[in-house]
């Protein structure tokens, strides 16, 4: 269930979930890591909270794996 109040954020989250759902289970975390890496390079993603949200994204989407380790792969 989507709980964000901003309709634009809801739409972006739905699109993200659809893209993740189309990825094979084994590729999901790699896809999330790549997206986070691109967002960081562009200066669009910063902070611990954003990183935690990215790591827990599969769980929020009801997909497996439930959590992706992202931080270790970026540093």
OpenMM code with the backbone's topology and positions (N, CA, C; nanometers):
from openmm import Vec3, app, unit

residues = "UNK UNK UNK UNK UNK UNK UNK UNK UNK UNK UNK UNK UNK UNK UNK UNK UNK UNK UNK UNK UNK UNK UNK UNK UNK UNK UNK UNK UNK UNK UNK UNK UNK UNK UNK UNK UNK UNK UNK UNK UNK UNK UNK UNK UNK UNK UNK UNK UNK UNK UNK UNK UNK UNK UNK UNK UNK UNK UNK UNK UNK UNK UNK UNK UNK UNK UNK UNK UNK UNK UNK UNK UNK UNK UNK".split()
positions = [
    Vec3(0.0836, -0.1187, 0.0000),
    Vec3(0.0000, 0.0000, 0.0000),
    Vec3(0.0878, 0.1246, 0.0000),
    Vec3(0.0525, 0.2209, -0.0781),
    Vec3(0.1289, 0.3443, -0.0889),
    Vec3(0.0738, 0.4445, 0.0110),
    Vec3(0.1620, 0.4970, 0.0977),
    Vec3(0.1163, 0.5879, 0.2022),
    Vec3(0.1656, 0.7296, 0.1836),
    Vec3(0.2496, 0.7542, 0.0840),
    Vec3(0.2969, 0.8905, 0.0594),
    Vec3(0.1778, 0.9782, 0.0228),
    Vec3(0.1786, 1.1010, 0.0698),
    Vec3(0.0658, 1.1891, 0.0463),
    Vec3(0.0771, 1.2640, -0.0863),
    Vec3(0.1952, 1.2852, -0.1355),
    Vec3(0.2174, 1.3589, -0.2589),
    Vec3(0.1821, 1.2702, -0.3793),
    Vec3(0.0828, 1.3105, -0.4613),
    Vec3(0.0435, 1.2273, -0.5768),
    Vec3(0.1578, 1.2008, -0.6743),
    Vec3(0.2469, 1.2974, -0.6941),
    Vec3(0.3601, 1.2769, -0.7839),
    Vec3(0.4534, 1.1695, -0.7272),
    Vec3(0.4777, 1.1720, -0.5959),
    Vec3(0.5608, 1.0692, -0.5335),
    Vec3(0.4943, 0.9326, -0.5442),
    Vec3(0.3632, 0.9273, -0.5281),
    Vec3(0.2903, 0.8010, -0.5403),
    Vec3(0.3091, 0.7425, -0.6798),
    Vec3(0.2968, 0.8264, -0.7816),
    Vec3(0.3121, 0.7806, -0.9193),
    Vec3(0.4552, 0.7315, -0.9445),
    Vec3(0.5535, 0.8044, -0.8948),
    Vec3(0.6928, 0.7640, -0.9125),
    Vec3(0.7193, 0.6321, -0.8414),
    Vec3(0.6619, 0.6153, -0.7229),
    Vec3(0.6807, 0.4914, -0.6483),
    Vec3(0.6155, 0.3744, -0.7211),
    Vec3(0.4976, 0.3948, -0.7758),
    Vec3(0.4310, 0.2889, -0.8537),
    Vec3(0.5169, 0.2478, -0.9735),
    Vec3(0.5723, 0.3466, -1.0427),
    Vec3(0.6569, 0.3171, -1.1587),
    Vec3(0.7811, 0.2399, -1.1158),
    Vec3(0.8382, 0.2804, -1.0039),
    Vec3(0.9560, 0.2113, -0.9512),
    Vec3(0.9220, 0.0665, -0.9199),
    Vec3(0.8098, 0.0438, -0.8534),
    Vec3(0.7692, -0.0918, -0.8182),
    Vec3(0.7489, -0.1765, -0.9428),
    Vec3(0.6879, -0.1186, -1.0441),
    Vec3(0.6660, -0.1931, -1.1678),
    Vec3(0.7989, -0.2314, -1.2320),
    Vec3(0.8939, -0.1395, -1.2317),
    Vec3(1.0248, -0.1690, -1.2891),
    Vec3(1.0954, -0.2777, -1.2080),
    Vec3(1.0877, -0.2693, -1.0756),
    Vec3(1.1506, -0.3710, -0.9921),
    Vec3(1.0853, -0.5070, -1.0123),
    Vec3(0.9541, -0.5068, -1.0265),
    Vec3(0.8808, -0.6315, -1.0453),
    Vec3(0.9227, -0.7004, -1.1743),
    Vec3(0.9596, -0.6220, -1.2755),
    Vec3(1.0015, -0.6779, -1.4042),
    Vec3(1.1424, -0.7357, -1.4006),
    Vec3(1.2188, -0.7020, -1.2982),
    Vec3(1.3546, -0.7554, -1.2860),
    Vec3(1.3520, -0.8929, -1.2209),
    Vec3(1.4419, -0.9773, -1.2618),
    Vec3(1.4593, -1.1066, -1.1977),
    Vec3(1.5013, -1.0849, -1.0521),
    Vec3(1.4577, -1.1720, -0.9631),
    Vec3(1.4903, -1.1603, -0.8202),
    Vec3(1.6392, -1.1374, -0.7972),
    Vec3(1.7220, -1.2068, -0.8719),
    Vec3(1.8662, -1.1990, -0.8520),
    Vec3(1.9243, -1.0665, -0.9011),
    Vec3(1.8514, -0.9941, -0.9835),
    Vec3(1.9008, -0.8680, -1.0395),
    Vec3(1.8454, -0.7455, -0.9682),
    Vec3(1.7473, -0.7633, -0.8819),
    Vec3(1.6810, -0.6491, -0.8195),
    Vec3(1.7758, -0.5604, -0.7413),
    Vec3(1.8538, -0.6200, -0.6541),
    Vec3(1.9445, -0.5392, -0.5720),
    Vec3(2.0474, -0.4675, -0.6581),
    Vec3(2.0960, -0.5340, -0.7600),
    Vec3(2.1921, -0.4698, -0.8491),
    Vec3(2.1276, -0.3511, -0.9196),
    Vec3(2.0029, -0.3658, -0.9603),
    Vec3(1.9314, -0.2556, -1.0236),
    Vec3(1.9128, -0.1379, -0.9288),
    Vec3(1.8797, -0.1665, -0.8044),
    Vec3(1.8635, -0.0608, -0.7037),
    Vec3(1.9974, 0.0063, -0.6769),
    Vec3(2.1041, -0.0739, -0.6644),
    Vec3(2.2379, -0.0165, -0.6416),
    Vec3(2.2771, 0.0770, -0.7556),
    Vec3(2.2505, 0.0356, -0.8788),
    Vec3(2.2846, 0.1175, -0.9951),
    Vec3(2.2053, 0.2486, -0.9938),
    Vec3(2.0769, 0.2404, -0.9616),
    Vec3(1.9940, 0.3616, -0.9563),
    Vec3(2.0429, 0.4560, -0.8473),
    Vec3(2.0782, 0.4018, -0.7301),
    Vec3(2.1289, 0.4845, -0.6202),
    Vec3(2.2605, 0.5495, -0.6618),
    Vec3(2.3466, 0.4726, -0.7263),
    Vec3(2.4758, 0.5249, -0.7712),
    Vec3(2.4552, 0.6423, -0.8678),
    Vec3(2.3639, 0.6272, -0.9618),
    Vec3(2.3360, 0.7343, -1.0570),
    Vec3(2.2791, 0.8570, -0.9867),
    Vec3(2.1888, 0.8355, -0.8919),
    Vec3(2.1285, 0.9472, -0.8194),
    Vec3(2.2336, 1.0212, -0.7362),
    Vec3(2.3261, 0.9467, -0.6774),
    Vec3(2.4321, 1.0096, -0.5976),
    Vec3(2.5250, 1.0909, -0.6857),
    Vec3(2.5590, 1.0376, -0.8036),
    Vec3(2.6470, 1.1105, -0.8959),
    Vec3(2.5835, 1.2407, -0.9410),
    Vec3(2.4523, 1.2409, -0.9546),
    Vec3(2.3808, 1.3600, -0.9987),
    Vec3(2.3455, 1.4516, -0.8817),
    Vec3(2.3808, 1.4098, -0.7618),
    Vec3(2.3543, 1.4908, -0.6434),
    Vec3(2.2093, 1.4888, -0.5989),
    Vec3(2.1316, 1.3933, -0.6501),
    Vec3(1.9896, 1.3884, -0.6184),
    Vec3(1.9590, 1.3036, -0.4961),
    Vec3(2.0526, 1.2199, -0.4543),
    Vec3(2.0275, 1.1348, -0.3390),
    Vec3(2.1383, 1.1558, -0.2378),
    Vec3(2.0990, 1.1979, -0.1193),
    Vec3(2.1951, 1.2196, -0.0121),
    Vec3(2.1297, 1.1812, 0.1188),
    Vec3(2.2107, 1.1485, 0.2142),
    Vec3(2.1612, 1.1264, 0.3479),
    Vec3(2.1313, 0.9816, 0.3801),
    Vec3(2.1380, 0.9538, 0.5074),
    Vec3(2.1178, 0.8195, 0.5602),
    Vec3(1.9742, 0.7705, 0.5390),
    Vec3(1.8773, 0.8590, 0.5556),
    Vec3(1.7374, 0.8179, 0.5406),
    Vec3(1.7086, 0.7708, 0.3981),
    Vec3(1.7608, 0.8428, 0.3007),
    Vec3(1.7401, 0.8042, 0.1608),
    Vec3(1.8045, 0.6684, 0.1316),
    Vec3(1.9217, 0.6452, 0.1888),
    Vec3(1.9906, 0.5178, 0.1691),
    Vec3(1.9098, 0.4034, 0.2303),
    Vec3(1.8557, 0.4252, 0.3493),
    Vec3(1.7737, 0.3224, 0.4139),
    Vec3(1.6490, 0.2927, 0.3314),
    Vec3(1.5875, 0.3959, 0.2772),
    Vec3(1.4687, 0.3751, 0.1942),
    Vec3(1.5032, 0.2911, 0.0716),
    Vec3(1.6172, 0.3182, 0.0110),
    Vec3(1.6585, 0.2416, -0.1064),
    Vec3(1.6843, 0.0957, -0.0689),
    Vec3(1.7496, 0.0728, 0.0441),
    Vec3(1.7798, -0.0632, 0.0876),
    Vec3(1.6525, -0.1418, 0.1187),
    Vec3(1.5510, -0.0750, 0.1695),
    Vec3(1.4269, -0.1418, 0.2080),
    Vec3(1.3202, -0.1385, 0.0990),
    Vec3(1.3537, -0.0864, -0.0168),
    Vec3(1.2568, -0.0733, -0.1240),
    Vec3(1.1908, -0.2062, -0.1628),
    Vec3(1.2655, -0.3155, -0.1781),
    Vec3(1.1982, -0.4420, -0.2136),
    Vec3(1.0924, -0.4824, -0.1107),
    Vec3(1.1210, -0.4610, 0.0147),
    Vec3(1.0240, -0.4939, 0.1192),
    Vec3(0.8982, -0.4098, 0.1050),
    Vec3(0.9151, -0.2798, 0.0785),
    Vec3(0.8003, -0.1911, 0.0601),
    Vec3(0.7184, -0.2317, -0.0622),
    Vec3(0.7849, -0.2911, -0.1599),
    Vec3(0.7171, -0.3335, -0.2821),
    Vec3(0.6630, -0.4760, -0.2700),
    Vec3(0.6851, -0.5398, -0.1570),
    Vec3(0.6426, -0.6783, -0.1349),
    Vec3(0.7131, -0.7739, -0.2310),
    Vec3(0.8416, -0.7480, -0.2548),
    Vec3(0.9218, -0.8290, -0.3449),
    Vec3(1.0378, -0.8915, -0.2681),
    Vec3(1.1003, -0.9905, -0.3291),
    Vec3(1.2184, -1.0489, -0.2677),
    Vec3(1.3389, -1.0178, -0.3559),
    Vec3(1.4578, -1.0133, -0.3022),
    Vec3(1.4873, -1.0209, -0.1588),
    Vec3(1.4255, -0.9022, -0.0863),
    Vec3(1.4004, -0.9171, 0.0403),
    Vec3(1.3309, -0.8154, 0.1175),
    Vec3(1.4151, -0.6907, 0.1403),
    Vec3(1.5467, -0.7076, 0.1411),
    Vec3(1.6362, -0.5953, 0.1688),
    Vec3(1.7620, -0.6097, 0.0837),
    Vec3(1.8124, -0.4979, 0.0367),
    Vec3(1.9350, -0.4974, -0.0441),
    Vec3(2.0442, -0.4235, 0.0323),
    Vec3(2.1626, -0.4796, 0.0315),
    Vec3(2.2779, -0.4125, 0.0918),
    Vec3(2.3348, -0.3192, -0.0128),
    Vec3(2.3265, -0.1893, 0.0125),
    Vec3(2.3700, -0.0908, -0.0852),
    Vec3(2.4925, -0.0155, -0.0400),
    Vec3(2.4949, 0.0232, 0.0832),
    Vec3(2.6040, 0.1100, 0.1337),
    Vec3(2.7426, 0.0537, 0.1085),
    Vec3(2.7622, -0.0714, 0.1386),
    Vec3(2.8955, -0.1313, 0.1251),
    Vec3(2.9432, -0.1283, -0.0197),
    Vec3(2.8510, -0.1359, -0.1133),
    Vec3(2.8915, -0.1401, -0.2536),
    Vec3(2.9219, -0.0020, -0.3096),
    Vec3(2.8870, 0.1044, -0.2381),
    Vec3(2.9087, 0.2397, -0.2881),
    Vec3(3.0368, 0.3025, -0.2378),
    Vec3(3.0933, 0.2487, -0.1318),
    Vec3(3.2108, 0.3119, -0.0724),
    Vec3(3.3355, 0.2322, -0.0959),
] * unit.nanometer
topology = app.Topology()
chain = topology.addChain("A")
for resn in residues:
    res = topology.addResidue(resn, chain)
    for name in ("N", "CA", "C"):
        topology.addAtom(name, app.Element.getBySymbol(name[0]), res)
